[in-house]
Amino acid sequence: GSKIPVRTWVFVVFEMASSKNGVAAKEIERKYGLTSKSAWFLMHRIREAMKRDPMAGLLTGQVVVDETYIGGKPSNRHKHDPRKRMMGVTDKIPVVALVSRQTGEVRTKVMPNVTSENLHAAIAGEVEVARTVLHTDGSFRYPRIAHHYAGHEAVDHQAGEYVRADGVTTNQAENFFSQLKRSIDGTHHSVSVQHLQRYLSEFEFRYTYRKDTDSERMARLVKQVHGRRLTYRKPVDEPYPKHKPFWG
């Protein structure tokens, strides 16, 4: 029932499945003669289809876990913005990523703030706790929850250690974050907390199936569209958890 031609849908699906850095809605608007509203909504529907199957199994084995913050630097604020003068204050959005070292699959989650309890809740929801060994950096938060899991190994970045002799590293998660941040900065420029999880699903999909050809990745995406209904009112008005800065 879409008024957008099927031809346009197919082209945009292919672009989003194959473009490593993502595609801006303004580019789709110009290229295919759509309105800003239609281009934005079309791309959100495709991102909804990119979400992993809710029935997908849990990760097991060695799982790399790391967190990062998405958003602009407080130092770049206008000189009259009072938040610029508040030391240690930022409204960047925390994101945690889990990468299976066996399969290369990545899973991400937007977090209200980074605490040991929140990390454990996010990790435990995606892995088989009793069969998972966490690979993390030297953050003090992970040893506090390590007893829940089959094992925990860490690398000490402060000591210049990034890959241990036994292969323990967090490079997989850091590589994912590096690509994610470059793409958000260069392609989308800014992403609201309300819609960030959908953008993460888009980058998850391309990273997890990065070894597929563009055509294979598109075919996989087309198979996932069934049942991924998304109305315009939902992405505009849907409630979302109020972001709580990590210093709170």
C-alpha positions in Angstrom: 0.0 0.0 0.0 3.0 2.3 -0.1 2.8 5.3 -2.5 6.5 5.2 -2.9 7.3 3.1 -6.0 8.5 -0.5 -5.4 11.5 0.3 -7.6 12.5 3.0 -5.1 12.1 0.7 -2.1 14.3 -1.9 -3.8 17.0 0.6 -4.6 17.0 2.1 -1.1 17.1 -1.4 0.5 20.1 -2.2 -1.5 21.9 1.1 -0.6 21.3 0.6 3.1 22.4 -3.1 2.9 25.6 -2.3 1.0 26.7 1.1 2.2 29.4 0.6 4.9 29.0 4.2 6.2 25.2 4.3 5.9 23.1 6.6 3.8 21.7 10.0 4.8 18.0 10.6 4.4 18.7 13.9 2.6 20.7 11.9 0.0 17.8 9.5 -0.5 15.4 12.5 -0.8 17.5 14.1 -3.5 18.3 11.0 -5.4 14.8 9.5 -5.6 12.7 12.7 -5.6 11.0 12.1 -2.2 10.0 14.5 0.5 12.1 14.7 3.6 9.3 13.1 5.6 8.9 10.2 3.2 12.7 9.5 2.9 13.1 9.6 6.7 10.2 7.2 7.3 11.2 4.8 4.5 14.6 4.4 6.0 13.3 3.9 9.5 11.1 1.1 8.2 14.1 -0.6 6.6 16.0 -0.2 9.9 13.2 -1.9 11.7 13.6 -4.8 9.3 17.3 -4.9 10.0 16.7 -5.7 13.7 17.8 -9.2 14.5 15.2 -11.9 14.9 13.8 -11.7 18.5 13.9 -15.5 18.5 17.6 -15.6 17.8 19.6 -17.6 20.3 21.8 -16.3 23.0 25.6 -15.8 22.4 28.0 -18.3 24.0 31.7 -18.9 24.2 34.1 -16.0 24.2 32.2 -12.7 24.0 33.9 -9.3 23.8 32.1 -6.6 25.7 32.9 -2.8 25.6 31.0 0.4 26.0 31.2 3.8 24.4 29.4 7.2 24.4 27.7 8.6 21.3 27.3 12.3 20.9 29.1 15.6 20.5 32.0 16.9 22.7 30.9 19.3 25.5 33.9 21.5 24.5 32.1 22.2 21.1 29.1 23.8 22.7 28.4 27.5 22.3 30.5 29.6 24.7 27.4 30.8 26.4 25.9 27.3 27.0 26.1 26.9 30.8 26.7 23.1 30.4 30.1 24.0 28.9 31.3 25.4 32.2 30.1 22.4 34.2 33.2 20.2 34.6 32.6 16.5 34.0 29.1 17.0 32.7 28.1 15.5 29.4 24.9 14.3 27.7 26.5 11.7 25.5 24.5 8.5 25.2 26.1 5.3 26.6 26.1 2.2 24.3 27.3 -1.3 25.1 28.3 -3.8 22.4 28.8 -7.5 22.6 30.8 -9.3 19.9 31.0 -13.1 19.6 34.6 -14.1 18.8 33.3 -17.4 17.3 30.7 -16.1 14.9 31.5 -12.4 14.6 27.9 -11.4 15.5 27.5 -8.1 17.3 24.7 -7.0 19.5 24.2 -3.5 21.0 22.1 -1.8 23.5 21.5 1.8 24.5 21.9 2.3 28.2 20.6 4.9 30.6 24.0 5.1 32.4 27.0 2.8 32.8 27.0 0.9 36.1 27.9 -2.7 37.0 24.3 -3.5 37.5 23.2 -2.1 34.1 26.1 -3.8 32.3 25.2 -7.2 33.8 21.5 -6.7 32.9 22.4 -5.8 29.3 24.9 -8.7 28.9 22.8 -11.4 30.6 20.0 -10.6 28.3 22.1 -11.6 25.3 24.3 -14.5 26.4 24.1 -17.8 28.1 25.6 -16.7 31.4 26.9 -20.1 32.5 28.6 -20.8 29.1 30.1 -17.4 28.4 33.6 -16.0 29.0 33.7 -12.2 28.9 36.6 -10.4 27.3 36.7 -6.8 28.5 39.0 -3.9 29.1 40.3 -3.0 32.6 37.2 -1.2 33.7 36.5 -1.7 37.4 32.9 -2.5 36.6 33.4 -5.9 35.0 35.2 -7.7 38.0 32.2 -6.8 40.1 29.9 -8.9 37.8 32.4 -11.6 36.7 31.3 -14.2 39.2 28.0 -14.5 37.3 29.8 -15.9 34.2 31.9 -18.9 33.2 35.0 -16.7 33.1 36.4 -13.2 32.7 39.5 -12.0 30.9 40.7 -8.5 30.6 43.3 -6.4 28.8 44.9 -3.4 30.6 44.8 -0.5 28.1 46.3 1.9 30.7 49.5 -0.3 30.6 49.5 -0.2 26.8 48.2 -3.8 26.5 45.7 -4.3 23.7 46.2 -7.9 22.7 47.4 -10.5 25.3 49.7 -13.3 24.3 46.8 -15.7 24.7 44.7 -13.7 22.3 42.4 -11.9 24.7 41.5 -8.5 23.2 38.6 -6.0 22.9 39.6 -5.0 19.4 36.4 -6.4 17.8 34.1 -4.2 19.8 36.4 -1.2 19.3 36.5 -1.7 15.6 32.7 -1.8 15.5 32.5 1.4 17.6 35.1 3.1 15.3 33.1 2.4 12.2 29.8 3.4 14.0 31.1 6.8 15.2 32.8 7.7 11.9 29.5 6.9 10.1 27.3 8.8 12.5 29.6 11.8 12.4 30.2 11.8 8.6 26.8 10.6 7.3 24.1 11.4 9.9 25.9 14.1 11.9 23.5 13.7 14.8 21.3 10.9 16.1 18.7 11.4 18.9 18.4 9.0 21.8 14.9 8.3 20.7 16.0 6.7 17.5 19.5 5.6 18.3 18.7 1.9 18.8 17.3 1.7 15.2 20.5 3.2 13.8 22.5 0.7 15.9 20.4 -2.2 14.4 21.4 -1.0 11.0 25.1 -1.0 11.8 24.7 -4.4 13.7 23.2 -5.9 10.6 26.0 -4.8 8.2 28.7 -5.7 10.7 27.3 -9.2 11.5 27.0 -10.0 7.8 30.0 -8.1 6.6 31.5 -11.2 4.9 28.4 -11.6 2.7 28.3 -10.0 -0.7 26.1 -7.0 -1.1 23.6 -9.1 -3.0 23.5 -11.7 -0.3 23.1 -9.1 2.4 20.2 -7.5 0.5 18.5 -10.9 0.0 18.9 -11.6 3.8 17.3 -8.2 4.6 14.4 -8.8 2.2 13.6 -12.1 4.0 13.4 -10.2 7.3 10.8 -7.6 6.3 7.8 -9.8 6.9 5.9 -8.7 10.0 8.1 -5.7 10.7 5.2 -3.3 10.6 6.0 0.3 11.5 3.6 3.2 11.3 4.6 6.8 10.9 3.0 7.8 14.3 5.1 5.2 16.1 8.6 6.5 15.2 7.5 10.1 15.7 5.6 9.7 19.0 6.7 6.5 20.6 7.7 6.9 24.2 11.3 6.1 25.1 13.2 5.9 28.4 14.4 9.3 29.5 18.1 9.5 29.1 19.9 9.7 32.4 23.4 11.1 32.0 26.1 8.7 33.3 27.2 11.1 36.0 23.7 11.1 37.6 
